[in-house]
Amino acid sequence: MVGFKATDVPPTATVKFLGAGTAACIADLITFPLDTAKVRLQIQGERQGPVRAAASTQYRGVLGTILTMVRTE
């Protein structure tokens, strides 16, 4: 066969576009729950004083927060 080998053929624009879209979706699926858990940990107990906040802690750590979100929502 004359020309390019199968490994030398550059991807088409369509393949690049679909690959970039898929990568963005996967990144969003991973980072969105982590960011939500981070924010919930940061704001928990903000309305109450520091003594009450320690007694009514709903979330404990990132994994515990994500598991609580999965169970309740």
SEFIZA-3560 file (N, C-alpha, C; in Angstrom, 3 decimals):
REM SEFIZA-3560
<numar><xx>0.842</xx><yy>-1.163</yy><zz>0.000</zz><atom>N</atom></numar>
<numar><xx>0.000</xx><yy>0.000</yy><zz>0.000</zz><atom>CA</atom></numar>
<numar><xx>0.898</xx><yy>1.240</yy><zz>0.000</zz><atom>C</atom></numar>
<numar><xx>0.571</xx><yy>2.181</yy><zz>-0.810</zz><atom>N</atom></numar>
<numar><xx>1.364</xx><yy>3.393</yy><zz>-0.941</zz><atom>CA</atom></numar>
<numar><xx>0.763</xx><yy>4.475</yy><zz>-0.058</zz><atom>C</atom></numar>
<numar><xx>1.593</xx><yy>5.259</yy><zz>0.596</zz><atom>N</atom></numar>
<numar><xx>1.091</xx><yy>6.369</yy><zz>1.397</zz><atom>CA</atom></numar>
<numar><xx>1.304</xx><yy>6.140</yy><zz>2.876</zz><atom>C</atom></numar>
<numar><xx>0.302</xx><yy>6.526</yy><zz>3.639</zz><atom>N</atom></numar>
<numar><xx>0.388</xx><yy>6.442</yy><zz>5.102</zz><atom>CA</atom></numar>
<numar><xx>0.141</xx><yy>5.030</yy><zz>5.609</zz><atom>C</atom></numar>
<numar><xx>0.794</xx><yy>4.704</yy><zz>6.703</zz><atom>N</atom></numar>
<numar><xx>0.451</xx><yy>3.491</yy><zz>7.444</zz><atom>CA</atom></numar>
<numar><xx>-0.742</xx><yy>3.830</yy><zz>8.327</zz><atom>C</atom></numar>
<numar><xx>-1.399</xx><yy>2.849</yy><zz>8.870</zz><atom>N</atom></numar>
<numar><xx>-2.573</xx><yy>3.082</yy><zz>9.718</zz><atom>CA</atom></numar>
<numar><xx>-2.215</xx><yy>3.914</yy><zz>10.950</zz><atom>C</atom></numar>
<numar><xx>-1.000</xx><yy>3.766</yy><zz>11.446</zz><atom>N</atom></numar>
<numar><xx>-0.608</xx><yy>4.517</yy><zz>12.643</zz><atom>CA</atom></numar>
<numar><xx>-0.175</xx><yy>5.944</yy><zz>12.319</zz><atom>C</atom></numar>
<numar><xx>0.080</xx><yy>6.235</yy><zz>11.045</zz><atom>N</atom></numar>
<numar><xx>0.528</xx><yy>7.565</yy><zz>10.644</zz><atom>CA</atom></numar>
<numar><xx>-0.611</xx><yy>8.498</yy><zz>10.247</zz><atom>C</atom></numar>
<numar><xx>-1.829</xx><yy>7.994</yy><zz>10.125</zz><atom>N</atom></numar>
<numar><xx>-2.951</xx><yy>8.816</yy><zz>9.679</zz><atom>CA</atom></numar>
<numar><xx>-3.417</xx><yy>9.694</yy><zz>10.835</zz><atom>C</atom></numar>
<numar><xx>-3.405</xx><yy>11.010</yy><zz>10.632</zz><atom>N</atom></numar>
<numar><xx>-3.870</xx><yy>11.894</yy><zz>11.715</zz><atom>CA</atom></numar>
<numar><xx>-5.395</xx><yy>11.811</yy><zz>11.862</zz><atom>C</atom></numar>
<numar><xx>-5.910</xx><yy>12.029</yy><zz>13.077</zz><atom>N</atom></numar>
<numar><xx>-7.362</xx><yy>11.971</yy><zz>13.276</zz><atom>CA</atom></numar>
<numar><xx>-8.057</xx><yy>13.117</yy><zz>12.548</zz><atom>C</atom></numar>
<numar><xx>-9.270</xx><yy>12.853</yy><zz>12.118</zz><atom>N</atom></numar>
<numar><xx>-10.028</xx><yy>13.889</yy><zz>11.414</zz><atom>CA</atom></numar>
<numar><xx>-10.552</xx><yy>14.911</yy><zz>12.419</zz><atom>C</atom></numar>
<numar><xx>-11.084</xx><yy>16.008</yy><zz>11.905</zz><atom>N</atom></numar>
<numar><xx>-11.628</xx><yy>17.054</yy><zz>12.768</zz><atom>CA</atom></numar>
<numar><xx>-12.825</xx><yy>16.532</yy><zz>13.564</zz><atom>C</atom></numar>
<numar><xx>-13.621</xx><yy>15.664</yy><zz>12.962</zz><atom>N</atom></numar>
<numar><xx>-14.784</xx><yy>15.090</yy><zz>13.655</zz><atom>CA</atom></numar>
<numar><xx>-14.343</xx><yy>14.236</yy><zz>14.834</zz><atom>C</atom></numar>
<numar><xx>-13.325</xx><yy>13.426</yy><zz>14.633</zz><atom>N</atom></numar>
<numar><xx>-12.815</xx><yy>12.576</yy><zz>15.721</zz><atom>CA</atom></numar>
<numar><xx>-12.238</xx><yy>13.434</yy><zz>16.836</zz><atom>C</atom></numar>
<numar><xx>-11.527</xx><yy>14.495</yy><zz>16.488</zz><atom>N</atom></numar>
<numar><xx>-10.975</xx><yy>15.401</yy><zz>17.499</zz><atom>CA</atom></numar>
<numar><xx>-12.095</xx><yy>16.084</yy><zz>18.288</zz><atom>C</atom></numar>
<numar><xx>-13.129</xx><yy>16.530</yy><zz>17.583</zz><atom>N</atom></numar>
<numar><xx>-14.254</xx><yy>17.213</yy><zz>18.223</zz><atom>CA</atom></numar>
<numar><xx>-14.991</xx><yy>16.268</yy><zz>19.176</zz><atom>C</atom></numar>
<numar><xx>-15.278</xx><yy>15.048</yy><zz>18.724</zz><atom>N</atom></numar>
<numar><xx>-15.966</xx><yy>14.080</yy><zz>19.585</zz><atom>CA</atom></numar>
<numar><xx>-15.099</xx><yy>13.664</yy><zz>20.777</zz><atom>C</atom></numar>
<numar><xx>-13.809</xx><yy>13.532</yy><zz>20.552</zz><atom>N</atom></numar>
<numar><xx>-12.900</xx><yy>13.189</yy><zz>21.647</zz><atom>CA</atom></numar>
<numar><xx>-12.831</xx><yy>14.289</yy><zz>22.701</zz><atom>C</atom></numar>
<numar><xx>-12.784</xx><yy>15.534</yy><zz>22.243</zz><atom>N</atom></numar>
<numar><xx>-12.747</xx><yy>16.659</yy><zz>23.186</zz><atom>CA</atom></numar>
<numar><xx>-14.056</xx><yy>16.761</yy><zz>23.958</zz><atom>C</atom></numar>
<numar><xx>-15.182</xx><yy>16.548</yy><zz>23.287</zz><atom>N</atom></numar>
<numar><xx>-16.481</xx><yy>16.590</yy><zz>23.964</zz><atom>CA</atom></numar>
<numar><xx>-16.625</xx><yy>15.491</yy><zz>24.993</zz><atom>C</atom></numar>
<numar><xx>-16.177</xx><yy>14.292</yy><zz>24.643</zz><atom>N</atom></numar>
<numar><xx>-16.233</xx><yy>13.169</yy><zz>25.584</zz><atom>CA</atom></numar>
<numar><xx>-15.338</xx><yy>13.425</yy><zz>26.790</zz><atom>C</atom></numar>
<numar><xx>-14.147</xx><yy>13.950</yy><zz>26.574</zz><atom>N</atom></numar>
<numar><xx>-13.232</xx><yy>14.249</yy><zz>27.679</zz><atom>CA</atom></numar>
<numar><xx>-13.820</xx><yy>15.304</yy><zz>28.607</zz><atom>C</atom></numar>
<numar><xx>-14.474</xx><yy>16.318</yy><zz>28.037</zz><atom>N</atom></numar>
<numar><xx>-15.082</xx><yy>17.367</yy><zz>28.856</zz><atom>CA</atom></numar>
<numar><xx>-16.228</xx><yy>16.808</yy><zz>29.694</zz><atom>C</atom></numar>
<numar><xx>-17.028</xx><yy>15.924</yy><zz>29.118</zz><atom>N</atom></numar>
<numar><xx>-18.136</xx><yy>15.315</yy><zz>29.869</zz><atom>CA</atom></numar>
<numar><xx>-17.626</xx><yy>14.456</yy><zz>31.025</zz><atom>C</atom></numar>
<numar><xx>-16.600</xx><yy>13.672</yy><zz>30.776</zz><atom>N</atom></numar>
<numar><xx>-16.040</xx><yy>12.824</yy><zz>31.826</zz><atom>CA</atom></numar>
<numar><xx>-15.428</xx><yy>13.677</yy><zz>32.931</zz><atom>C</atom></numar>
<numar><xx>-14.716</xx><yy>14.731</yy><zz>32.561</zz><atom>N</atom></numar>
<numar><xx>-14.129</xx><yy>15.619</yy><zz>33.563</zz><atom>CA</atom></numar>
<numar><xx>-15.214</xx><yy>16.273</yy><zz>34.410</zz><atom>C</atom></numar>
<numar><xx>-16.308</xx><yy>16.680</yy><zz>33.785</zz><atom>N</atom></numar>
<numar><xx>-17.403</xx><yy>17.314</yy><zz>34.523</zz><atom>CA</atom></numar>
<numar><xx>-18.099</xx><yy>16.323</yy><zz>35.453</zz><atom>C</atom></numar>
<numar><xx>-18.241</xx><yy>15.078</yy><zz>35.015</zz><atom>N</atom></numar>
<numar><xx>-18.866</xx><yy>14.058</yy><zz>35.862</zz><atom>CA</atom></numar>
<numar><xx>-18.037</xx><yy>13.771</yy><zz>37.112</zz><atom>C</atom></numar>
<numar><xx>-16.736</xx><yy>13.950</yy><zz>37.033</zz><atom>N</atom></numar>
<numar><xx>-15.868</xx><yy>13.699</yy><zz>38.183</zz><atom>CA</atom></numar>
<numar><xx>-15.743</xx><yy>14.932</yy><zz>39.069</zz><atom>C</atom></numar>
<numar><xx>-15.572</xx><yy>16.104</yy><zz>38.471</zz><atom>N</atom></numar>
<numar><xx>-15.294</xx><yy>17.288</yy><zz>39.276</zz><atom>CA</atom></numar>
<numar><xx>-16.535</xx><yy>17.903</yy><zz>39.912</zz><atom>C</atom></numar>
<numar><xx>-17.703</xx><yy>17.778</yy><zz>39.302</zz><atom>N</atom></numar>
<numar><xx>-18.898</xx><yy>18.410</yy><zz>39.859</zz><atom>CA</atom></numar>
<numar><xx>-19.265</xx><yy>17.851</yy><zz>41.240</zz><atom>C</atom></numar>
<numar><xx>-19.314</xx><yy>16.518</yy><zz>41.432</zz><atom>N</atom></numar>
<numar><xx>-19.604</xx><yy>16.020</yy><zz>42.789</zz><atom>CA</atom></numar>
<numar><xx>-18.539</xx><yy>16.405</yy><zz>43.809</zz><atom>C</atom></numar>
<numar><xx>-17.280</xx><yy>16.427</yy><zz>43.400</zz><atom>N</atom></numar>
<numar><xx>-16.222</xx><yy>16.818</yy><zz>44.334</zz><atom>CA</atom></numar>
<numar><xx>-16.357</xx><yy>18.278</yy><zz>44.737</zz><atom>C</atom></numar>
<numar><xx>-16.678</xx><yy>19.138</yy><zz>43.792</zz><atom>N</atom></numar>
<numar><xx>-16.838</xx><yy>20.554</yy><zz>44.101</zz><atom>CA</atom></numar>
<numar><xx>-18.063</xx><yy>20.778</yy><zz>44.983</zz><atom>C</atom></numar>
<numar><xx>-19.150</xx><yy>20.067</yy><zz>44.718</zz><atom>N</atom></numar>
<numar><xx>-20.345</xx><yy>20.183</yy><zz>45.548</zz><atom>CA</atom></numar>
<numar><xx>-20.055</xx><yy>19.742</yy><zz>46.979</zz><atom>C</atom></numar>
<numar><xx>-19.330</xx><yy>18.639</yy><zz>47.135</zz><atom>N</atom></numar>
<numar><xx>-18.966</xx><yy>18.161</yy><zz>48.472</zz><atom>CA</atom></numar>
<numar><xx>-18.080</xx><yy>19.179</yy><zz>49.182</zz><atom>C</atom></numar>
<numar><xx>-17.136</xx><yy>19.774</yy><zz>48.466</zz><atom>N</atom></numar>
<numar><xx>-16.242</xx><yy>20.771</yy><zz>49.062</zz><atom>CA</atom></numar>
<numar><xx>-17.033</xx><yy>21.965</yy><zz>49.581</zz><atom>C</atom></numar>
<numar><xx>-17.972</xx><yy>22.449</yy><zz>48.786</zz><atom>N</atom></numar>
<numar><xx>-18.757</xx><yy>23.615</yy><zz>49.186</zz><atom>CA</atom></numar>
<numar><xx>-19.636</xx><yy>23.277</yy><zz>50.383</zz><atom>C</atom></numar>
<numar><xx>-20.241</xx><yy>22.105</yy><zz>50.388</zz><atom>N</atom></numar>
<numar><xx>-21.097</xx><yy>21.724</yy><zz>51.527</zz><atom>CA</atom></numar>
<numar><xx>-20.285</xx><yy>21.597</yy><zz>52.809</zz><atom>C</atom></numar>
<numar><xx>-19.062</xx><yy>21.085</yy><zz>52.704</zz><atom>N</atom></numar>
<numar><xx>-18.202</xx><yy>21.019</yy><zz>53.887</zz><atom>CA</atom></numar>
<numar><xx>-17.813</xx><yy>22.412</yy><zz>54.368</zz><atom>C</atom></numar>
<numar><xx>-17.609</xx><yy>23.325</yy><zz>53.434</zz><atom>N</atom></numar>
<numar><xx>-17.205</xx><yy>24.670</yy><zz>53.807</zz><atom>CA</atom></numar>
<numar><xx>-18.328</xx><yy>25.445</yy><zz>54.490</zz><atom>C</atom></numar>
<numar><xx>-19.571</xx><yy>25.248</yy><zz>54.051</zz><atom>N</atom></numar>
<numar><xx>-20.654</xx><yy>26.076</yy><zz>54.573</zz><atom>CA</atom></numar>
<numar><xx>-21.423</xx><yy>25.425</yy><zz>55.715</zz><atom>C</atom></numar>
<numar><xx>-21.138</xx><yy>24.168</yy><zz>56.029</zz><atom>N</atom></numar>
<numar><xx>-21.902</xx><yy>23.535</yy><zz>57.102</zz><atom>CA</atom></numar>
<numar><xx>-21.617</xx><yy>24.234</yy><zz>58.434</zz><atom>C</atom></numar>
<numar><xx>-22.656</xx><yy>24.509</yy><zz>59.143</zz><atom>N</atom></numar>
<numar><xx>-22.523</xx><yy>25.152</yy><zz>60.436</zz><atom>CA</atom></numar>
<numar><xx>-22.268</xx><yy>26.634</yy><zz>60.376</zz><atom>C</atom></numar>
<numar><xx>-22.409</xx><yy>27.252</yy><zz>59.228</zz><atom>N</atom></numar>
<numar><xx>-22.119</xx><yy>28.671</yy><zz>59.106</zz><atom>CA</atom></numar>
<numar><xx>-23.156</xx><yy>29.535</yy><zz>59.824</zz><atom>C</atom></numar>
<numar><xx>-24.397</xx><yy>29.117</yy><zz>59.847</zz><atom>N</atom></numar>
<numar><xx>-25.448</xx><yy>29.903</yy><zz>60.491</zz><atom>CA</atom></numar>
<numar><xx>-25.379</xx><yy>29.807</yy><zz>62.011</zz><atom>C</atom></numar>
<numar><xx>-24.878</xx><yy>28.716</yy><zz>62.503</zz><atom>N</atom></numar>
<numar><xx>-24.826</xx><yy>28.504</yy><zz>63.951</zz><atom>CA</atom></numar>
<numar><xx>-23.468</xx><yy>28.942</yy><zz>64.477</zz><atom>C</atom></numar>
<numar><xx>-23.378</xx><yy>29.036</yy><zz>65.783</zz><atom>N</atom></numar>
<numar><xx>-22.101</xx><yy>29.367</yy><zz>66.398</zz><atom>CA</atom></numar>
<numar><xx>-21.157</xx><yy>28.177</yy><zz>66.332</zz><atom>C</atom></numar>
<numar><xx>-19.890</xx><yy>28.352</yy><zz>66.682</zz><atom>N</atom></numar>
<numar><xx>-18.917</xx><yy>27.267</yy><zz>66.587</zz><atom>CA</atom></numar>
<numar><xx>-19.217</xx><yy>26.101</yy><zz>67.524</zz><atom>C</atom></numar>
<numar><xx>-19.839</xx><yy>26.356</yy><zz>68.661</zz><atom>N</atom></numar>
<numar><xx>-20.144</xx><yy>25.268</yy><zz>69.591</zz><atom>CA</atom></numar>
<numar><xx>-21.256</xx><yy>24.394</yy><zz>69.029</zz><atom>C</atom></numar>
<numar><xx>-22.308</xx><yy>25.010</yy><zz>68.516</zz><atom>N</atom></numar>
<numar><xx>-23.411</xx><yy>24.254</yy><zz>67.926</zz><atom>CA</atom></numar>
<numar><xx>-22.993</xx><yy>23.549</yy><zz>66.647</zz><atom>C</atom></numar>
<numar><xx>-22.113</xx><yy>24.158</yy><zz>65.874</zz><atom>N</atom></numar>
<numar><xx>-21.688</xx><yy>23.570</yy><zz>64.602</zz><atom>CA</atom></numar>
<numar><xx>-21.005</xx><yy>22.228</yy><zz>64.818</zz><atom>C</atom></numar>
<numar><xx>-20.207</xx><yy>22.117</yy><zz>65.859</zz><atom>N</atom></numar>
<numar><xx>-19.518</xx><yy>20.854</yy><zz>66.130</zz><atom>CA</atom></numar>
<numar><xx>-20.508</xx><yy>19.770</yy><zz>66.538</zz><atom>C</atom></numar>
<numar><xx>-21.564</xx><yy>20.140</yy><zz>67.237</zz><atom>N</atom></numar>
<numar><xx>-22.543</xx><yy>19.155</yy><zz>67.691</zz><atom>CA</atom></numar>
<numar><xx>-23.462</xx><yy>18.686</yy><zz>66.569</zz><atom>C</atom></numar>
<numar><xx>-23.731</xx><yy>19.530</yy><zz>65.586</zz><atom>N</atom></numar>
<numar><xx>-24.678</xx><yy>19.162</yy><zz>64.534</zz><atom>CA</atom></numar>
<numar><xx>-23.992</xx><yy>18.949</yy><zz>63.190</zz><atom>C</atom></numar>
<numar><xx>-22.801</xx><yy>18.372</yy><zz>63.199</zz><atom>N</atom></numar>
<numar><xx>-22.075</xx><yy>18.136</yy><zz>61.962</zz><atom>CA</atom></numar>
<numar><xx>-22.796</xx><yy>17.065</yy><zz>61.153</zz><atom>C</atom></numar>
<numar><xx>-23.206</xx><yy>17.438</yy><zz>59.934</zz><atom>N</atom></numar>
<numar><xx>-23.913</xx><yy>16.500</yy><zz>59.077</zz><atom>CA</atom></numar>
<numar><xx>-22.940</xx><yy>15.743</yy><zz>58.175</zz><atom>C</atom></numar>
<numar><xx>-21.919</xx><yy>16.427</yy><zz>57.709</zz><atom>N</atom></numar>
<numar><xx>-20.978</xx><yy>15.833</yy><zz>56.774</zz><atom>CA</atom></numar>
<numar><xx>-19.628</xx><yy>15.633</yy><zz>57.452</zz><atom>C</atom></numar>
<numar><xx>-19.015</xx><yy>14.486</yy><zz>57.198</zz><atom>N</atom></numar>
<numar><xx>-17.697</xx><yy>14.192</yy><zz>57.755</zz><atom>CA</atom></numar>
<numar><xx>-16.775</xx><yy>13.738</yy><zz>56.629</zz><atom>C</atom></numar>
<numar><xx>-15.947</xx><yy>14.626</yy><zz>56.152</zz><atom>N</atom></numar>
<numar><xx>-14.998</xx><yy>14.311</yy><zz>55.095</zz><atom>CA</atom></numar>
<numar><xx>-15.631</xx><yy>14.302</yy><zz>53.719</zz><atom>C</atom></numar>
<numar><xx>-14.788</xx><yy>14.270</yy><zz>52.699</zz><atom>N</atom></numar>
<numar><xx>-15.268</xx><yy>14.344</yy><zz>51.321</zz><atom>CA</atom></numar>
<numar><xx>-16.041</xx><yy>13.084</yy><zz>50.950</zz><atom>C</atom></numar>
<numar><xx>-15.497</xx><yy>11.923</yy><zz>51.262</zz><atom>N</atom></numar>
<numar><xx>-16.177</xx><yy>10.678</yy><zz>50.913</zz><atom>CA</atom></numar>
<numar><xx>-17.499</xx><yy>10.543</yy><zz>51.667</zz><atom>C</atom></numar>
<numar><xx>-17.501</xx><yy>10.886</yy><zz>52.944</zz><atom>N</atom></numar>
<numar><xx>-18.741</xx><yy>10.846</yy><zz>53.717</zz><atom>CA</atom></numar>
<numar><xx>-19.785</xx><yy>11.808</yy><zz>53.185</zz><atom>C</atom></numar>
<numar><xx>-19.342</xx><yy>12.970</yy><zz>52.734</zz><atom>N</atom></numar>
<numar><xx>-20.259</xx><yy>13.949</yy><zz>52.160</zz><atom>CA</atom></numar>
<numar><xx>-20.854</xx><yy>13.421</yy><zz>50.857</zz><atom>C</atom></numar>
<numar><xx>-20.031</xx><yy>12.831</yy><zz>50.007</zz><atom>N</atom></numar>
<numar><xx>-20.535</xx><yy>12.286</yy><zz>48.745</zz><atom>CA</atom></numar>
<numar><xx>-21.498</xx><yy>11.136</yy><zz>49.010</zz><atom>C</atom></numar>
<numar><xx>-21.174</xx><yy>10.272</yy><zz>49.959</zz><atom>N</atom></numar>
<numar><xx>-22.085</xx><yy>9.161</yy><zz>50.283</zz><atom>CA</atom></numar>
<numar><xx>-23.413</xx><yy>9.680</yy><zz>50.846</zz><atom>C</atom></numar>
<numar><xx>-23.371</xx><yy>10.712</yy><zz>51.672</zz><atom>N</atom></numar>
<numar><xx>-24.602</xx><yy>11.313</yy><zz>52.196</zz><atom>CA</atom></numar>
<numar><xx>-25.420</xx><yy>11.925</yy><zz>51.073</zz><atom>C</atom></numar>
<numar><xx>-24.763</xx><yy>12.585</yy><zz>50.137</zz><atom>N</atom></numar>
<numar><xx>-25.472</xx><yy>13.169</yy><zz>48.999</zz><atom>CA</atom></numar>
<numar><xx>-26.131</xx><yy>12.082</yy><zz>48.158</zz><atom>C</atom></numar>
<numar><xx>-25.455</xx><yy>10.974</yy><zz>47.952</zz><atom>N</atom></numar>
<numar><xx>-26.014</xx><yy>9.859</yy><zz>47.152</zz><atom>CA</atom></numar>
<numar><xx>-27.216</xx><yy>9.261</yy><zz>47.860</zz><atom>C</atom></numar>
<numar><xx>-27.103</xx><yy>9.079</yy><zz>49.179</zz><atom>N</atom></numar>
<numar><xx>-28.208</xx><yy>8.473</yy><zz>49.932</zz><atom>CA</atom></numar>
<numar><xx>-29.430</xx><yy>9.375</yy><zz>50.012</zz><atom>C</atom></numar>
<numar><xx>-29.241</xx><yy>10.665</yy><zz>50.204</zz><atom>N</atom></numar>
<numar><xx>-30.362</xx><yy>11.561</yy><zz>50.440</zz><atom>CA</atom></numar>
<numar><xx>-30.915</xx><yy>12.216</yy><zz>49.191</zz><atom>C</atom></numar>
<numar><xx>-30.128</xx><yy>12.303</yy><zz>48.164</zz><atom>N</atom></numar>
<numar><xx>-30.591</xx><yy>12.992</yy><zz>46.956</zz><atom>CA</atom></numar>
<numar><xx>-30.672</xx><yy>12.028</yy><zz>45.817</zz><atom>C</atom></numar>
//
